[in-house]
Amino acid sequence: MSKICQVTGKKVVVGNNVSHSKRRTKRRFYPNLFKKKFYLPEEDRWISLTVSAAGIRTINKKGLTNALKEAKEKGFVTNI
């Protein structure tokens, strides 16, 4: 499964490891992702999302339906 948050769209970014001698080698920075179930009371069902820690905070702040609506508009969520 791809390492992309379904609420915020955070994904893997590429950077450098920098040693003491300043030699640079490529590395990847991964988002802090969780597979989490949320309850949708409007549809009376549970949905499973891959969300980052920031995505969980967004859902807590805005509510699940508003967060999903914004994610669908931005194209992060397709099959819910």
Beta strands, then each sheet from edge to edge (+ up, - down):
strand 1: 13-18
strand 2: 24-29
strand 3: 33-40
strand 4: 45-52
sheet 1: 1+ 2-
sheet 2: 3+ 4-
end
